Amino acid sequence: MRNFQKALCAILLLSAVVFSALAQETTLPKIWSKVNFDPDAKPFDLNGYQYIPAPDVKRFVRVGNIEAVVEPNYRPYPTNNTTQSEMSVDVHPLNADIIFGSANTTNWPVTLLYGTGGYITTDGGTSWSGFDNPPYGSNSGDPASVIGTNGYFYEGFIDAGANDAGQGIARSTDNGASWTRYVVGNAPPGINDLLDKNHLTVDKKVGSPYENRVYAAWTAFVTGSPNDINLEFRYSTNFGQSWSAVKNISSAINAGSHNQGVNLSTGPNGEVYATWAVYDNWSASTYGEDAMGFAKSTDGGDTWSPAQRIYSGTNFGIRGTLTNKNGIRVSSFPSMAVDRTGGPDNGYIYISWAQKGVAPAGSSPDIVMIRSTDGGTSWSTPVRVNNDPINNGKDQYYNWMTVDQSTGHIFTVFYDSRNTANDSAQVYMARSIDGGLTFENLLVSDSRFKPKTISGLAGGYQGDYIGVAALNNKVYPLWADDRTGNYQGWMTKISFGPTIAHTPLSNTENLTGPYIVSAQIESSIPLNPNNIYVHWGRGASITDSVLMTNAGGNTYTANIPGNGSPAIYNYYIYAADNTGGYNSFPSGAPANYLTFEANTDLVPPVVTHTVLGNQFRETWPAEIVAAATDNIGVDSVWVVYKVNTGGSSYSFGLTYYGNENDYSGYFNIDTSLVAVGDTLYYRIVARDDAAAHNLGYFPGAASYSSFVFVNDTEFPVVSHQPLRDQARIKWPATVRAEATDNLGVQSVVCEYSVNNGALTGSFQLLPEFGSNLWFGTFDVDTTAIQVGDSVKYRLVTTDVSNSHNTTLTPSIGYNQFNIINAKGIVLVVDDDLTLAGRKNSEKGGEADLKTPLGTSSSLFVSTLIPAGYVVDSTSWANLDTTMLNNYDLVILTAGTKTAIQFDNLPKRTALVRYTLNGGKTLVEGGEVGWIYRYSSASSDKDPQFRRNLLLDSSWVSDYSNGSLMPIIPAHTLFNQPNQLTGPFAVTNYSGSSYASRDVMRMLPGKRGIVKAAGWISGSSSYPDTAGIFIYYKNGDTTMARNINFTFAISQFTNQQTARELIENAAELLTGSYLAIPVELVSLSAAASNENVTISWTTATETNNSGFEVERTSPRPSSYKGEGGEAGSGWAKIGFVQGNGTTTELSTYSFTDSKLAAGNYNYRLKQIDFDGTISYSSAVNVTVEIPAVFALEQNYPNPFNPSTTLKYSIPVDGFVNLSIYNMLGEKVATLINQNAKAGRYEIKFDASKYASGIYLYRLESGQNVSVKKMMLLK
């Protein structure tokens, strides 16, 4: 470890200014992405600045011959207590209303790094949802957002936690409602290693051979790796769950220093492209980028062409800091976009970056762009994108670009100072409609701001990227500025020319026409009614046109005439406004146009389907999913089937869900009509819209697919660590188990016997929401358990199958433990095992070769055993983290070890999880703080371990002179059971030693950390440092959870004092019990029809915010409830506000409505105002199956435009609910499938129906009911 004086000398110095605005550090780090805290940060003086919002008005800007409409700026996810920076954004390639953006996020003022926030709209930006603290867990940021053609959201980031410094991804399949997290790149081994500056994309070209394949790349800063300072690449073929082997795609560049800032994109035919910045020189004044690298794959990333330099110019980039913008860091990392429109520029590749001092850029940073028209074989010379006067001393920086895949137009956004003093900036956007040859510029931000680093973050960080997405002539820039006082993501929408929405005409058998073309055409500027046309022709050309007429609102129509003969028709739509602004559909017209055929159709539909495997009766009915396509159109799809070869024939219809031609439905035969061993044969039939009603089949017109009904023969798999002897003072004991089953776990029950049958009983374990873990506590009262008692127990785990397969744990006999008289059960872990570990190459001075190995560990063991504790000891190498829950206290000892202590990330992560779940820890060692310190100049080795077990921040010094002084002499630590009076001398084993003590700064912003003792001189010189840290959960002094000794206890001069301090610390931790802020005296649940009312009463409440009501149903894990929750997991269903602090009796209730028949568990999650939570025990209630068939009157009635229909069915069976008009014609089918007995409701939307009286008819088995309802518009 460096001494304090050396640490002071390590402060970074700035070199001479390279040009008027750009400065570069003499020790500029290559690694850049991982954002770290700056413990010495001071907020910028805003000089009384107050945010005044810009006028909330649209701006109309003439761009070329089109008027652009710039909407007012807004924040998708506004807050005043977080920061958002380094933006990324994407638009759904097939639905312009769905946009997904992200940012690096922290709290504000900065004390916590959240990672990647996410912001989502599904209505084109009218409303937004999202988060700053990611629901998939915190990470180290560097966001990359992308959406596939299947609608899956992906968010890439630098990973944290168990995969810290690796690469991670989160995926959502439901527009951001839920997320799943996966590892993309495994964490590198070294403390200073990092997978840096990542990018992520997906093949979003419909019909591509690699459609929806996910691609990721980054720079590997991994010392000793063959890929060090090069780009690593991986791809996923299963939507991010697993990834291909790592490929080095940049090595052919032979960069003099390193490759960094990768950007990925895909081409129209499945090509994958990568571009990045190349650094050949890395020293003061030459940090600027020296080349742009490029590599290409044409087989989905399996193989890559050798990387090449597509642009070179020594030090042309701007890597460094902008001194006139408060020293924010900047770079020339490239942004790339590819035209996949199928238009005249299809396949063109565009790459842009910031440049200075090399033409066409001037002496201040400009944005430049190059393009390739031949798939990356050759490249143009750069063109200047920003069109302000050159060499004007104004900065343009941090650009991002995209191609609108509906038009082929290029859009680039960037920060720009052209209209401001050069200490400020706005956001500009450039557009090119000629393939990147020329650019028009327009201002998109409506407020100026002064760029500055985010106070509390290190390294000149303001955010390293900006974002833009575009589709259908609408562009969405997303950037960060601090106009409100904290950095926030800002967005606007820019629209160009009229917008045209049209569903292309399909093939038809109508030879005579006319063929009606209908489109929705909108424009902020009045349309020119004489310049809205359908241009059309037969054969291979466009030969004619017809004027479109307004049919009401924004709807325009025109008729293409037929000629009575088979023909191929081509057409496109053109619309212009009164100023000459225009647009066409499809994009790229007239080179691109739409085509349909008029001809007699004899081509049958094509049906594809994955044959079902054998089925269990427990999970019946099975769902059939099939894809059906036809050149004219699919009329209907159904399934015919029979049970066994001689069985009767049945059928049911499949419903189209509008997703990639998919149809689906459930078999409509009841479970009672099939038996184990039966074979079900089925065929899928599709009929098209042709006059001949051509039929297509799967597997064929005379053949069947089949499956067999089989018994479930799989037994639950249970993992359980047997309990060891239990201290009576800690009773009752908790039993934990992990249980899984192919169909689902019905129950886990613990059966027990005390003293060979003197007392017997059982209790249920309950599942933890979102996992396979089950927990339960012995229901034997403390008064019934005595020291010396013997408890035998086993777990009985039953699955949901009709066979009720049961697993016993253990399989034979019982587990057994004894009740013992002990203060607690302690595990002491020794990591001071070798003399080699006492030497650190970074240190000066002598290593401790005198103190016997393991002295600290031995001192803990020899002290705690006679003090009344049961003590186990082990080495760090032999630590079994699956056993942690058997201990009341875990002590980690390192003594004077100076090499990396506790060097196993999975074990450290398990310890973090243990303490977050309530486990107590004590960490000891004179160099642990140094190894796990936070530093703005190096990686934070394990932030979760540091924050939760060490409780410290940055290292100050070894402090070779001084003693430990109690800061709070009256604290329990120094008085119970032993009275201790400081100071306490901590010796050096030699004159130049350094491993006995660390002076560590306290972790900022975490409530509940107490500085119990400090170093005498340090207590005044460094008031934010400590030598003993204690953490009380949420500041409650009855809940001590963690202690950190930043010294080697073996080096106490007075070893008796050391023993007494150890005993006091153990007493403080093991004697701490969680305070119950709310005294719950009753909890009950009662069912009434489809509703359950939960009632509870409290005797007293302290600091009570309220109660979350949670529900779980013991159904198979494959079952999904109305909210999509797994049937075996806890889910929040409501919140009831508490009464704060009161000694009055308080009564509460909550009603859970519209439940299906079944058995349900409920519990309360009580939440304090400070975030402390506790759970009640669970109560069980059964919602009975309806006794009679019933169809209720709709509500409301009359209605407009929607109403709710409720019905009850007493037995499982096929259900049909349909709507009829007064002529008896069926107008809608709401339900047509097999259903379980229960109560149901469904909403009927009559927006497209005329006013009048309608009938709704319910049929189930032999029961039929009909009622009337009235639609009034």
Protein Blocks (a to p, Z undefined) as FASTA:
>chain_A
ZZfklmmmmpccddddfblmlccdfklcfblklccddfkbccddeehpacdddddddddd
dehjbccdddddddfbacfkbccehiaddddfkbmkbccddddddddddfbdfbjadddd
fehomaccddfbdfkbpaeejiaddddfkopacdddddehjlgoiacddddfegolaccd
ddfbdcdfbfkbccehiaddddfbghiakgoiacdddddddehiakgoiacddddfegol
accddddfklmnopakbgehiacdddfeopacddddddfbdcehilpcfbdcddddfego
maccddddfbdcehkbmcdcdfkngopacdfddcddddfkhpakgoiacdddddehiafb
dfbdcddddddfegomaccddddfblcdehklpacehiaddddfknopacdddddfklmc
fkbccddddddfegomaccdddfbfbdcdddddehiahhiabjbdcdddeehiacddddd
fknopacdddddddedjddddddddddfbfnlpaddddddddfbdcdfklcccdddehjb
cfbdcddddeehjbccdddddehiacddddddddddfkopacdddehiakbccddddddd
fbdcdddddddddddfklpccddddddddfkbpfbdcddddehjkbccdddddddehigh
iacdddfbdfklpcehiacddddddddfbfnlpacddfbfkbccdddddddfbdcddddd
ddddddfklpccddddddddfkbpfbdcddddeehhiagcdddddddehiabdcdddfbd
fklpcehiacddddddddfbfnlpacdddfehjddddddddfbdcddddfbfbfklmpcf
kbgcjddfkbcghklmmmmmmmmmmnopacddddfklpcfklmmmpfbdcddekjafbde
hiafklmmmmmmmmmnopacddedfklmmmmpccfkbccfblmlmmmmnopabdfblolg
ccdddfblmbmklmpcbdcddddddddfbfkbcklbccddddehiahiacfbccfklmmm
mmmbcfbdcddehhiaklcfbdcdfbdfklpmblmlmmmmmmmmmmmmmmpccddfbdcf
bdcdddehjbccdddddfbdchiabdcddddddddfkbccfkopafkbccdfbdcddehj
afbdcddddddehiaedddddddddddfkopacddddddddddddfbdcddddddddddf
bdcdddddfbgcddddddddfkopafbdfbdcdddeddddddddfklpccddddddddeh
jbccdddddddZZ
